[in-house]
Amino acid sequence: MEKDNRKHGLYKKTLLITMTPLFFCLVVLLIASFRLASTSVVHEIEKQLDDNANLYLELLDLKYPGDYRKVGDDKIAIYKGDTLLNNNYEYIDQICKDNDIDLTVFYKDMRVITTLKDSDGNRRVGSKIGSNVSSSVFVNGQIKFYDNIEVDGKKYFGHYEPIYNSDGSIFGMIGVMESADKVEKYVLSKLYPVIFIILGSMLLIASFIIKGNKGMIRDIRELNEVCEDISKGKLETEPSSKIIGRKDEIGEMANSVQIMRKSLRGMIELDTLTQINNRLSGEKKLNAALAELKTSGVRFAVGICDIDFFKQVNDNYGHDAGDIVLKEFAKVLKTQMVGKGFIARWGGEEFLLVYNKVSQEKAYDMLNEILEEVRNKEIKLKDESIKITVSAGLTKVDEAETSNIILKRADILLYKAKNSGRDRMLSDIKE
């Protein structure tokens, strides 16, 4: 009996030593996973809403030149140049349908054009937005992003920015919103694999805990430290090869932690569809390359590519076909960019290319090779094959400029390439 008590005492001590820190680590890891995933998704949403707001304003400027003006007091009419915008939903409904968002144009703080509808299905034209938003955006001219906008009891993420006339005066605001419920469901769906891995890890712990020994305790503590590093966002930390190579439950747990680490890294840093760097990861790597430029002085090149007439692919063949085109183009980029730099999906059908491992002149030739390969490539869909082309802008980076300036320059070159016929690259490296 006394011997059994000593045996159970050792078991309890082993249980306390191993289970407590590991259980705490796994709980912290789950919380950290949710926070990291939420932060990453919210950052992407903020960028997407800003892009959609600017897209709509640019479309209005191209289609209806001139300033905004109001006519009438009781029944307000809003004109852009000579065109009446009230009830003109030609572009706004299509943008919102394609991106699953809601978009509103305000005169001062009042909705004059909107896709928001009340419970009866009527557009909420004439309703007003909260004073805190109108004060910041319309009165003070700020661009604001909110994660707690509420309309008719429904929560949204919202991006708001002023609408300016040519004289610099603020005419009103534009607001773009996305359902918070949809975003939360998206984050949770990304976390399900991590949750299953955590639960599996707990079962593995229960199976090897009875084999307690000093080596096991030492390895478990190391795994605990790895989990703590991962929970702090240090996703480059990984278990040692010695622990991963163990032929027991600890080795299985180490592999589970490794899978979890890769899953988190993929969720935070990789684009889900194409499995290349997402925009957030691309921005970080570009800023790191610019920081290295300050010390090394080695010049490089930055390009932005855009698939020509991508919307027609979605319209003619469906969004599944569009996804296939994006993945096939990403495969070409990954193959072509090995040892030359890195790539990122910049948004929609736009891709970032950073040639920080080769000279600017080689980057120019290599990007042309990519365009040529894409031009000759047949992409197989379900029932047929199609061909696509790509337009690109490539700019040189000779000094430590800000990433915004460099990207703006590449974007202008891309815009000129599209306007001059598409299926080409324009660059300031070779005039």
Residue pairs with C-beta under 8 A, 6 or more apart in sequence:
10 212
11 210
11 212
14 209
14 212
14 217
15 209
17 212
17 217
18 205
18 209
18 212
18 216
18 217
18 220
19 205
19 209
21 220
21 221
21 224
22 205
22 220
22 223
22 224
22 227
23 202
25 223
25 224
25 227
25 228
25 231
26 198
26 201
26 202
26 227
28 227
28 228
28 231
29 198
29 227
29 230
29 231
29 260
30 191
30 194
30 195
30 198
31 231
32 230
32 231
32 232
32 233
33 191
33 194
33 264
34 187
34 191
36 233
36 264
36 267
36 268
37 187
37 190
37 191
37 267
37 268
38 187
40 267
40 268
40 278
40 280
41 183
41 186
41 187
41 190
42 147
42 157
42 183
43 280
44 278
44 279
44 280
45 157
45 178
45 183
46 145
46 157
46 159
47 279
47 347
48 99
48 178
48 347
49 101
49 145
49 157
49 158
49 159
49 176
49 177
49 178
50 143
50 145
50 159
50 161
50 176
51 347
52 95
52 99
52 101
52 103
52 176
53 103
53 159
53 161
53 174
53 175
53 176
55 95
56 91
56 92
56 95
56 103
56 174
56 176
57 163
57 174
59 91
60 80
60 85
60 91
63 83
63 91
64 80
64 81
64 82
64 83
64 85
65 81
66 79
66 80
66 81
66 82
66 83
67 80
67 81
67 165
67 166
67 167
67 171
68 78
68 79
68 80
68 163
68 165
68 171
68 172
69 78
69 79
69 171
70 76
70 77
70 78
70 79
70 107
70 171
71 77
71 78
71 79
76 107
76 110
76 112
77 84
77 86
78 84
78 85
78 86
78 105
78 107
78 112
78 113
79 85
85 105
85 112
85 113
86 112
86 113
86 125
88 113
89 113
89 115
92 103
92 105
92 113
92 115
93 115
95 101
95 103
96 102
96 103
96 115
100 178
100 179
100 182
101 176
101 177
101 178
102 114
102 115
102 116
102 156
102 176
102 177
102 178
103 114
103 115
103 174
103 175
103 176
103 177
104 111
104 113
104 114
104 115
104 116
104 174
104 175
104 176
104 177
105 111
105 112
105 113
105 114
105 163
105 172
105 173
105 174
106 112
106 129
106 134
106 138
106 163
106 172
106 173
106 174
106 175
107 171
107 172
108 134
108 138
108 172
109 128
109 129
109 131
109 133
109 134
109 138
109 173
110 126
110 127
110 128
111 124
111 125
111 126
111 127
111 128
111 129
112 125
112 126
112 172
113 125
114 123
114 124
114 125
115 123
116 123
116 124
116 151
116 177
117 123
117 124
118 124
118 152
119 152
124 151
128 134
129 173
129 175
133 144
133 146
133 149
133 158
133 160
133 173
133 175
134 173
136 142
136 144
136 160
137 143
137 144
137 160
137 161
137 162
137 173
138 162
138 170
138 172
138 173
141 162
141 170
142 162
143 159
143 160
143 161
143 162
144 159
144 160
144 161
145 157
145 158
145 159
145 160
146 157
146 158
146 160
147 157
147 180
148 155
148 180
149 155
149 156
149 157
149 158
149 177
150 156
151 177
154 179
154 181
155 179
155 180
155 181
156 177
156 178
156 179
156 180
157 177
157 178
157 179
157 180
157 183
158 175
158 176
158 177
159 175
159 176
159 177
160 173
160 174
160 175
160 176
161 173
161 174
162 170
162 172
162 173
163 170
163 171
163 172
163 173
163 174
164 170
164 171
165 171
190 267
193 263
194 260
194 263
194 264
194 267
197 256
197 259
197 260
197 263
198 260
200 256
201 253
201 256
201 257
201 260
204 249
204 252
204 253
204 256
205 249
205 253
207 249
208 216
208 248
208 249
208 250
208 253
211 248
211 249
216 250
219 243
219 246
219 250
219 254
220 250
222 239
222 240
222 243
223 239
223 243
223 250
223 253
223 254
223 257
226 237
226 238
226 239
226 257
226 261
227 257
229 237
230 237
230 257
230 260
230 261
230 264
235 261
235 264
235 265
235 268
235 269
237 261
238 257
238 258
238 261
239 254
239 257
239 258
243 250
243 251
243 254
244 251
244 254
244 255
244 258
245 251
246 254
266 275
268 280
268 281
269 277
269 278
269 280
269 281
270 276
270 277
270 278
270 281
271 277
271 278
271 344
271 345
273 323
273 326
273 327
273 345
274 326
274 327
274 330
274 345
275 330
276 330
276 333
276 334
276 343
276 344
276 345
276 351
277 285
277 342
277 343
277 344
277 345
278 344
278 345
279 344
279 345
279 346
279 347
279 352
281 344
282 342
282 343
282 344
282 345
282 346
282 352
282 354
283 344
283 403
285 342
285 344
285 354
286 302
286 352
286 354
286 403
286 406
287 403
289 300
289 354
289 356
290 397
290 400
290 401
290 402
290 403
290 406
291 400
292 298
292 356
293 299
293 300
293 397
293 399
293 400
294 400
298 356
299 359
299 360
299 396
299 397
299 398
300 341
300 354
300 355
300 356
300 357
300 358
300 360
300 363
300 396
300 397
301 354
301 355
301 360
301 363
301 364
301 394
301 395
301 396
301 397
301 427
301 429
302 352
302 353
302 354
302 355
302 394
302 395
302 397
302 406
302 407
302 410
303 352
303 353
303 354
303 355
303 363
303 367
303 392
303 393
303 394
303 395
303 410
303 425
303 427
304 346
304 350
304 351
304 352
304 353
304 392
304 393
304 407
304 410
304 411
304 413
304 414
305 333
305 350
305 351
305 353
305 367
305 370
305 390
305 391
305 392
305 414
306 349
306 350
306 351
306 390
306 391
306 392
306 414
306 418
307 313
307 325
307 326
307 329
307 349
307 388
307 389
307 390
308 388
308 389
308 390
308 391
308 418
308 422
308 423
309 388
309 422
310 322
310 325
310 348
310 349
310 388
313 321
313 322
313 325
313 386
313 388
314 321
314 322
317 381
317 386
320 382
321 381
321 382
321 386
324 379
324 380
324 381
325 379
325 386
325 388
326 345
326 349
328 377
328 379
329 351
329 374
329 388
329 390
330 343
330 345
330 351
332 370
332 373
332 374
332 377
333 343
333 351
333 353
333 370
334 343
336 366
336 369
336 370
336 373
337 343
337 353
339 357
340 355
340 357
340 358
340 362
340 363
340 366
341 353
341 354
341 355
341 356
341 357
341 358
341 363
342 354
342 356
343 351
343 352
343 353
343 354
344 351
344 352
345 351
345 352
346 352
352 407
353 367
353 392
353 394
355 362
355 363
355 366
355 367
358 366
360 396
360 429
361 429
361 430
363 394
363 429
364 394
364 425
364 427
364 429
364 430
367 392
367 394
367 425
367 427
368 425
370 390
370 392
371 389
371 390
371 392
371 423
371 424
371 425
374 388
374 389
374 390
375 387
375 389
375 390
375 423
376 387
377 387
377 388
378 385
378 386
378 387
379 385
379 386
379 387
379 388
389 422
389 423
390 423
391 414
391 417
391 418
391 422
391 423
391 424
391 425
392 413
392 414
392 417
392 424
392 425
392 426
393 409
393 410
393 411
393 412
393 413
393 414
393 415
393 416
393 417
393 425
393 426
393 427
394 410
394 413
394 425
394 426
394 427
394 428
394 429
395 406
395 409
395 410
395 413
395 427
395 428
395 429
396 427
396 428
396 429
397 406
409 428
413 426
413 427
413 428
414 426
416 426
417 424
417 425
417 426
420 426
